[in-house]
Amino acid sequence: MYHWLRKGMFLLSPEAAHEVAVHAMAAGRVSGLSRLFSGPAPRKPVESMGLSFPNPVGLAAGFDKNGDYIEALGALGFGHIEVGTVTPRPQPGNPKPRLFRLPEHEAIINRMGFNNKGVDHLVGRLQRARYDGVIGANIGRQKDTPTDQAAGDYRVCLEKVYPWCDYVAVNISSPNTPNLRELQDTGPLKELLADLVGARSRLEAEHAMYRPIVIKIAPDWSPDGLDAALAVIGSSGLDGLIATNTTLDRTPVAGHRHADEAGGLSGRPLMDASTRILKRSREVLGPDFPILASGGVHSAADAVEKQSAGADLVQLYTGFIYEGPGLIRDCTSSWSTRHAAA
């Protein structure tokens, strides 16, 4: 059924199709039709970062930037939903067109540019959320904020979402905000993480609650640069890592009519590069550091490969668009219980 629905949706522009899809999901939750597309995801609890995830399969940031569809997405069976990326103030993002499908490769290129309604809107949505899974809030920097002042933007967002989400994800790896990836350099990275961990200590005391902080990194690293950044992350006091964001590499889609569009490439072509980063992250950070795998998962076999490479949890985005809600069930069913909660 989803195959035919997708064919119809792909007749629309990517952004128009997204709007139609999320409104349909909201209607499906109310009517009970959501389960016809996904079926109930097997309950396979996972304990990670001090949180209890109903199952290991989550939705990556970017699909529900403003937290407007948490319950509708939760009804499809996700064990966690990461909303955002959100910035201190609303911003429109980059000019359209800024989202491109590459169906031959089951891929997407996006240069959305952190378009969102601002952190205050997201907080209002989080306060009203009635989803029984885990909610992560992905935070970022305003497009016009200089890199050397970025910590202030992250701190503002951290302070506002802290009481209302289950974990906070720090996005320093989107390729669509100018100079954002400079924050991955070891000096700026060390300073940013020290600032956020310090702010978290204050917030923990203020709210009498602990919120894990994770960081999302890019797949486009030199081996030495990756190891240096992982060393900083491992000693920073952070609680986890998301590997990875989208890639700037166009080698896997060379020759496609959209291959030269600016932005981050996601989908099947990202799988190998993202998994290499995941595997190296596990080797450097050791067996106990929580890692969420994101990038290229389009099948149960892909989820198994991510877990074998060291993932504790997995996130979907482009695969969810191409394969449909049944992918949640398939990936959950295939996940080994060796790391699962009893």
Sequence and secondary structure as in RCSB ss.txt:
>XXXX:A:sequence
MYHWLRKGMFLLSPEAAHEVAVHAMAAGRVSGLSRLFSGPAPRKPVESMGLSFPNPVGLAAGFDKNGDYIEALGA
LGFGHIEVGTVTPRPQPGNPKPRLFRLPEHEAIINRMGFNNKGVDHLVGRLQRARYDGVIGANIGRQKDTPTDQA
AGDYRVCLEKVYPWCDYVAVNISSPNTPNLRELQDTGPLKELLADLVGARSRLEAEHAMYRPIVIKIAPDWSPDG
LDAALAVIGSSGLDGLIATNTTLDRTPVAGHRHADEAGGLSGRPLMDASTRILKRSREVLGPDFPILASGGVHSA
ADAVEKQSAGADLVQLYTGFIYEGPGLIRDCTSSWSTRHAAA
>XXXX:A:secstr
 HHHHHHHHTTS HHHHHHHHHHHHHHHHHHTTHHHHH       EEETTEEESSSEEE TTSSTTSTTHHHHHT
TT SEEEEEEE SS B  S S  EEEEGGGTEEEE   S BS HHHHHHHHHH   SSEEEEEE   TTS GGGH
HHHHHHHHHHHGGGSSEEEEE   TTSTTGGGGGSHHHHHHHHHHHHHHHHHHHHHHT    EEEEE S   HHH
HHHHHHHHHTTT  EEEE   B   GGGTT TTTTSSSEEEEGGGHHHHHHHHHHHHHHH TTS EEEES   SH
HHHHHHHHHT SEEEESHHHHHH THHHHHHHHHS GGGB  
